[in-house]
């Protein structure tokens, strides 16, 4: 939408009441030259915001992909996260992952790193897992893990 006016109230009225993909006030060409601004339309007038990086974002689909190894030992460790959740499983999960308390200010009492480092039982479990894996030649390199996901 192109608005030609020196009246701030008129500009505000038009800008807030007319649906438009972009608004140009007393200007017709500079927006095209600014790759940091999206060019866009509404309804049949456009397919979304496009121009520079915005073109890439509009015409691509972001997809989250997560992979998990299926090693028997790993699945044994992950047993606790699967239902049914018995009292025993819930006690183990609550011990390993204590609740995060957030005060009314919206800020957590501690950072994630502080909570993890402060959980001594978690570090004891991690140390036991590493010792078991090392003793049974189950330790693998990061390159071996990545080779599973990158083919």
C-alpha atoms as an extended CHARMM CRD file, in Angstrom:
* protein
*
       151  EXT
         1         1  UNK       CA              0.0000000000        0.0000000000        0.0000000000  PROA      1               0.0000000000
         2         2  UNK       CA              1.3050000000        3.4360000000       -0.8810000000  PROA      2               0.0000000000
         3         3  UNK       CA              0.2770000000        6.3220000000        1.3760000000  PROA      3               0.0000000000
         4         4  UNK       CA              0.9690000000        9.8820000000        0.3290000000  PROA      4               0.0000000000
         5         5  UNK       CA              0.2370000000       12.2320000000        3.2110000000  PROA      5               0.0000000000
         6         6  UNK       CA              1.8660000000       14.5870000000        5.7000000000  PROA      6               0.0000000000
         7         7  UNK       CA             -0.8610000000       14.0300000000        8.2960000000  PROA      7               0.0000000000
         8         8  UNK       CA              0.3240000000       11.5320000000       10.9760000000  PROA      8               0.0000000000
         9         9  UNK       CA             -3.2590000000       10.7680000000       12.0480000000  PROA      9               0.0000000000
        10        10  UNK       CA             -4.2940000000        9.9430000000        8.4870000000  PROA      10              0.0000000000
        11        11  UNK       CA             -1.2100000000        7.7620000000        7.9820000000  PROA      11              0.0000000000
        12        12  UNK       CA             -1.8890000000        5.9160000000       11.2390000000  PROA      12              0.0000000000
        13        13  UNK       CA             -5.5820000000        5.4810000000       10.3750000000  PROA      13              0.0000000000
        14        14  UNK       CA             -4.7970000000        3.9780000000        6.9510000000  PROA      14              0.0000000000
        15        15  UNK       CA             -1.9430000000        1.8370000000        8.2240000000  PROA      15              0.0000000000
        16        16  UNK       CA             -3.9570000000        0.2740000000       11.0430000000  PROA      16              0.0000000000
        17        17  UNK       CA             -7.2220000000       -0.2870000000        9.1790000000  PROA      17              0.0000000000
        18        18  UNK       CA             -6.2030000000       -1.4680000000        5.7200000000  PROA      18              0.0000000000
        19        19  UNK       CA             -4.6840000000       -4.9280000000        5.4370000000  PROA      19              0.0000000000
        20        20  UNK       CA             -1.5310000000       -4.8330000000        3.3240000000  PROA      20              0.0000000000
        21        21  UNK       CA              1.6150000000       -6.8780000000        2.9100000000  PROA      21              0.0000000000
        22        22  UNK       CA              3.7670000000       -3.7620000000        3.0350000000  PROA      22              0.0000000000
        23        23  UNK       CA              3.2080000000       -0.0610000000        3.5610000000  PROA      23              0.0000000000
        24        24  UNK       CA              5.1690000000        2.7170000000        1.8570000000  PROA      24              0.0000000000
        25        25  UNK       CA              4.7110000000        6.2330000000        3.1410000000  PROA      25              0.0000000000
        26        26  UNK       CA              5.5630000000        8.9750000000        0.6390000000  PROA      26              0.0000000000
        27        27  UNK       CA              7.8440000000        6.5350000000       -1.1880000000  PROA      27              0.0000000000
        28        28  UNK       CA              7.4790000000        4.1950000000       -4.1680000000  PROA      28              0.0000000000
        29        29  UNK       CA             10.8840000000        2.7060000000       -4.9940000000  PROA      29              0.0000000000
        30        30  UNK       CA             13.2910000000        2.4660000000       -2.0370000000  PROA      30              0.0000000000
        31        31  UNK       CA             11.6950000000       -0.6270000000       -0.5180000000  PROA      31              0.0000000000
        32        32  UNK       CA             12.7030000000       -2.7020000000       -3.5460000000  PROA      32              0.0000000000
        33        33  UNK       CA             16.3300000000       -1.7340000000       -3.0070000000  PROA      33              0.0000000000
        34        34  UNK       CA             16.3850000000       -2.7920000000        0.6420000000  PROA      34              0.0000000000
        35        35  UNK       CA             16.9410000000       -6.5510000000        0.7670000000  PROA      35              0.0000000000
        36        36  UNK       CA             16.3990000000       -6.4460000000        4.5260000000  PROA      36              0.0000000000
        37        37  UNK       CA             12.7110000000       -5.6110000000        3.9790000000  PROA      37              0.0000000000
        38        38  UNK       CA             10.3060000000       -8.2650000000        2.7100000000  PROA      38              0.0000000000
        39        39  UNK       CA              8.1660000000       -7.5810000000       -0.3300000000  PROA      39              0.0000000000
        40        40  UNK       CA              4.7850000000       -9.1080000000        0.2550000000  PROA      40              0.0000000000
        41        41  UNK       CA              1.1630000000       -9.1960000000       -0.6550000000  PROA      41              0.0000000000
        42        42  UNK       CA             -2.1050000000      -10.2060000000        0.9410000000  PROA      42              0.0000000000
        43        43  UNK       CA             -4.5230000000      -12.8010000000       -0.4190000000  PROA      43              0.0000000000
        44        44  UNK       CA             -4.4000000000      -13.1520000000       -4.2120000000  PROA      44              0.0000000000
        45        45  UNK       CA             -1.8560000000      -10.3200000000       -4.3950000000  PROA      45              0.0000000000
        46        46  UNK       CA              1.0090000000      -12.3510000000       -2.9900000000  PROA      46              0.0000000000
        47        47  UNK       CA              2.3960000000      -15.6420000000       -1.7980000000  PROA      47              0.0000000000
        48        48  UNK       CA              3.8580000000      -14.2500000000        1.3870000000  PROA      48              0.0000000000
        49        49  UNK       CA              6.9430000000      -12.2060000000        2.1120000000  PROA      49              0.0000000000
        50        50  UNK       CA              9.7100000000      -12.5080000000       -0.4500000000  PROA      50              0.0000000000
        51        51  UNK       CA             12.8880000000      -10.6050000000       -1.2500000000  PROA      51              0.0000000000
        52        52  UNK       CA             16.4310000000      -11.6090000000       -0.3410000000  PROA      52              0.0000000000
        53        53  UNK       CA             16.4770000000      -14.0360000000        2.5950000000  PROA      53              0.0000000000
        54        54  UNK       CA             12.6730000000      -13.8300000000        2.8430000000  PROA      54              0.0000000000
        55        55  UNK       CA             12.4160000000      -15.5530000000       -0.5760000000  PROA      55              0.0000000000
        56        56  UNK       CA             14.3990000000      -18.4820000000        0.7530000000  PROA      56              0.0000000000
        57        57  UNK       CA             12.2690000000      -18.6520000000        3.9040000000  PROA      57              0.0000000000
        58        58  UNK       CA              8.9630000000      -18.5140000000        1.9810000000  PROA      58              0.0000000000
        59        59  UNK       CA              9.8260000000      -21.1040000000       -0.6250000000  PROA      59              0.0000000000
        60        60  UNK       CA             11.4650000000      -23.6430000000        1.6850000000  PROA      60              0.0000000000
        61        61  UNK       CA             10.0090000000      -25.8630000000        4.3500000000  PROA      61              0.0000000000
        62        62  UNK       CA             11.6900000000      -26.1020000000        7.7310000000  PROA      62              0.0000000000
        63        63  UNK       CA             11.6250000000      -29.6300000000        9.0300000000  PROA      63              0.0000000000
        64        64  UNK       CA             12.8660000000      -30.9040000000       12.3510000000  PROA      64              0.0000000000
        65        65  UNK       CA             14.6150000000      -34.2650000000       12.1050000000  PROA      65              0.0000000000
        66        66  UNK       CA             15.8040000000      -36.2110000000       15.1180000000  PROA      66              0.0000000000
        67        67  UNK       CA             17.5450000000      -39.5540000000       15.1370000000  PROA      67              0.0000000000
        68        68  UNK       CA             18.2540000000      -41.8550000000       18.0320000000  PROA      68              0.0000000000
        69        69  UNK       CA             20.5510000000      -44.8640000000       18.0880000000  PROA      69              0.0000000000
        70        70  UNK       CA             18.8790000000      -48.2030000000       18.7350000000  PROA      70              0.0000000000
        71        71  UNK       CA             21.7220000000      -49.8730000000       20.6120000000  PROA      71              0.0000000000
        72        72  UNK       CA             20.4040000000      -52.3620000000       23.2020000000  PROA      72              0.0000000000
        73        73  UNK       CA             22.2870000000      -50.7040000000       26.0810000000  PROA      73              0.0000000000
        74        74  UNK       CA             20.9090000000      -47.2980000000       25.0650000000  PROA      74              0.0000000000
        75        75  UNK       CA             17.3710000000      -48.6860000000       24.9430000000  PROA      75              0.0000000000
        76        76  UNK       CA             17.8970000000      -50.2200000000       28.3860000000  PROA      76              0.0000000000
        77        77  UNK       CA             18.7670000000      -46.7680000000       29.7340000000  PROA      77              0.0000000000
        78        78  UNK       CA             15.7620000000      -45.2190000000       27.9970000000  PROA      78              0.0000000000
        79        79  UNK       CA             13.3890000000      -47.8010000000       29.5160000000  PROA      79              0.0000000000
        80        80  UNK       CA             12.2880000000      -45.3010000000       32.1480000000  PROA      80              0.0000000000
        81        81  UNK       CA             10.8440000000      -42.8410000000       29.6540000000  PROA      81              0.0000000000
        82        82  UNK       CA              8.3180000000      -45.2650000000       28.1910000000  PROA      82              0.0000000000
        83        83  UNK       CA              4.8420000000      -45.9320000000       29.6560000000  PROA      83              0.0000000000
        84        84  UNK       CA              3.4230000000      -47.4540000000       31.7560000000  PROA      84              0.0000000000
        85        85  UNK       CA              4.8630000000      -45.2150000000       34.4660000000  PROA      85              0.0000000000
        86        86  UNK       CA              5.0970000000      -47.1990000000       37.6850000000  PROA      86              0.0000000000
        87        87  UNK       CA              5.8940000000      -45.5870000000       41.0280000000  PROA      87              0.0000000000
        88        88  UNK       CA              9.4670000000      -46.8660000000       40.6700000000  PROA      88              0.0000000000
        89        89  UNK       CA              9.8910000000      -45.3020000000       37.2180000000  PROA      89              0.0000000000
        90        90  UNK       CA              8.4770000000      -41.9970000000       38.4220000000  PROA      90              0.0000000000
        91        91  UNK       CA             10.8720000000      -41.9410000000       41.4060000000  PROA      91              0.0000000000
        92        92  UNK       CA             13.8390000000      -42.5600000000       39.1050000000  PROA      92              0.0000000000
        93        93  UNK       CA             12.7100000000      -39.8720000000       36.6370000000  PROA      93              0.0000000000
        94        94  UNK       CA             12.0780000000      -37.3270000000       39.3990000000  PROA      94              0.0000000000
        95        95  UNK       CA             15.5240000000      -38.0610000000       40.8440000000  PROA      95              0.0000000000
        96        96  UNK       CA             17.3160000000      -37.6970000000       37.5170000000  PROA      96              0.0000000000
        97        97  UNK       CA             15.2920000000      -34.6830000000       36.3560000000  PROA      97              0.0000000000
        98        98  UNK       CA             14.3240000000      -32.4820000000       39.2960000000  PROA      98              0.0000000000
        99        99  UNK       CA             11.5500000000      -29.9680000000       38.6550000000  PROA      99              0.0000000000
       100       100  UNK       CA             12.4760000000      -26.5110000000       37.4430000000  PROA      100             0.0000000000
       101       101  UNK       CA             11.1150000000      -23.8320000000       39.7240000000  PROA      101             0.0000000000
       102       102  UNK       CA             10.4160000000      -20.5140000000       38.0430000000  PROA      102             0.0000000000
       103       103  UNK       CA              9.7470000000      -17.5300000000       40.2780000000  PROA      103             0.0000000000
       104       104  UNK       CA              7.0200000000      -15.0210000000       39.4600000000  PROA      104             0.0000000000
       105       105  UNK       CA              9.5610000000      -12.8470000000       37.6600000000  PROA      105             0.0000000000
       106       106  UNK       CA              9.6480000000      -15.4590000000       34.8970000000  PROA      106             0.0000000000
       107       107  UNK       CA             13.3860000000      -16.0680000000       35.3000000000  PROA      107             0.0000000000
       108       108  UNK       CA             14.5990000000      -19.5260000000       36.3610000000  PROA      108             0.0000000000
       109       109  UNK       CA             16.4140000000      -19.7880000000       39.6980000000  PROA      109             0.0000000000
       110       110  UNK       CA             19.4280000000      -21.2880000000       37.9710000000  PROA      110             0.0000000000
       111       111  UNK       CA             20.6660000000      -21.8690000000       34.4620000000  PROA      111             0.0000000000
       112       112  UNK       CA             20.3320000000      -25.3130000000       32.9070000000  PROA      112             0.0000000000
       113       113  UNK       CA             24.0790000000      -25.8110000000       33.3280000000  PROA      113             0.0000000000
       114       114  UNK       CA             23.8910000000      -24.9310000000       37.0300000000  PROA      114             0.0000000000
       115       115  UNK       CA             20.9890000000      -27.3680000000       37.5360000000  PROA      115             0.0000000000
       116       116  UNK       CA             22.7970000000      -30.1930000000       35.7040000000  PROA      116             0.0000000000
       117       117  UNK       CA             26.1220000000      -29.6260000000       37.4660000000  PROA      117             0.0000000000
       118       118  UNK       CA             24.3330000000      -29.4170000000       40.8060000000  PROA      118             0.0000000000
       119       119  UNK       CA             22.6540000000      -32.8130000000       40.3960000000  PROA      119             0.0000000000
       120       120  UNK       CA             25.2510000000      -35.1670000000       41.8840000000  PROA      120             0.0000000000
       121       121  UNK       CA             23.1100000000      -38.2630000000       41.3940000000  PROA      121             0.0000000000
       122       122  UNK       CA             22.9110000000      -37.5620000000       37.6700000000  PROA      122             0.0000000000
       123       123  UNK       CA             26.7160000000      -37.3510000000       37.4820000000  PROA      123             0.0000000000
       124       124  UNK       CA             27.0080000000      -40.6030000000       39.4270000000  PROA      124             0.0000000000
       125       125  UNK       CA             24.7100000000      -42.3240000000       36.9080000000  PROA      125             0.0000000000
       126       126  UNK       CA             26.6620000000      -40.8440000000       33.9710000000  PROA      126             0.0000000000
       127       127  UNK       CA             29.9640000000      -42.0140000000       35.4950000000  PROA      127             0.0000000000
       128       128  UNK       CA             28.5550000000      -45.5250000000       35.9990000000  PROA      128             0.0000000000
       129       129  UNK       CA             27.3330000000      -45.6570000000       32.3940000000  PROA      129             0.0000000000
       130       130  UNK       CA             30.6970000000      -44.5050000000       31.0330000000  PROA      130             0.0000000000
       131       131  UNK       CA             32.5500000000      -47.0290000000       33.2200000000  PROA      131             0.0000000000
       132       132  UNK       CA             30.2510000000      -49.8400000000       32.0770000000  PROA      132             0.0000000000
       133       133  UNK       CA             30.5930000000      -48.8280000000       28.4320000000  PROA      133             0.0000000000
       134       134  UNK       CA             34.3740000000      -48.5420000000       28.6750000000  PROA      134             0.0000000000
       135       135  UNK       CA             34.7080000000      -51.9380000000       30.3640000000  PROA      135             0.0000000000
       136       136  UNK       CA             32.5590000000      -53.5990000000       27.6770000000  PROA      136             0.0000000000
       137       137  UNK       CA             34.1020000000      -51.7520000000       24.6970000000  PROA      137             0.0000000000
       138       138  UNK       CA             30.8590000000      -49.9080000000       23.9900000000  PROA      138             0.0000000000
       139       139  UNK       CA             32.4260000000      -46.4540000000       23.7300000000  PROA      139             0.0000000000
       140       140  UNK       CA             32.4440000000      -45.0980000000       20.2110000000  PROA      140             0.0000000000
       141       141  UNK       CA             33.7890000000      -41.9380000000       18.6660000000  PROA      141             0.0000000000
       142       142  UNK       CA             31.7290000000      -38.9750000000       17.5800000000  PROA      142             0.0000000000
       143       143  UNK       CA             32.7080000000      -39.8000000000       13.9860000000  PROA      143             0.0000000000
       144       144  UNK       CA             31.1270000000      -43.2420000000       14.3570000000  PROA      144             0.0000000000
       145       145  UNK       CA             27.9220000000      -41.7130000000       15.6990000000  PROA      145             0.0000000000
       146       146  UNK       CA             27.7800000000      -39.1430000000       12.8940000000  PROA      146             0.0000000000
       147       147  UNK       CA             28.3480000000      -41.8250000000       10.2550000000  PROA      147             0.0000000000
       148       148  UNK       CA             25.0260000000      -43.3740000000       11.2920000000  PROA      148             0.0000000000
       149       149  UNK       CA             23.1650000000      -40.1580000000       10.4840000000  PROA      149             0.0000000000
       150       150  UNK       CA             25.1820000000      -38.9530000000        7.4530000000  PROA      150             0.0000000000
       151       151  UNK       CA             25.1560000000      -41.2910000000        4.4960000000  PROA      151             0.0000000000
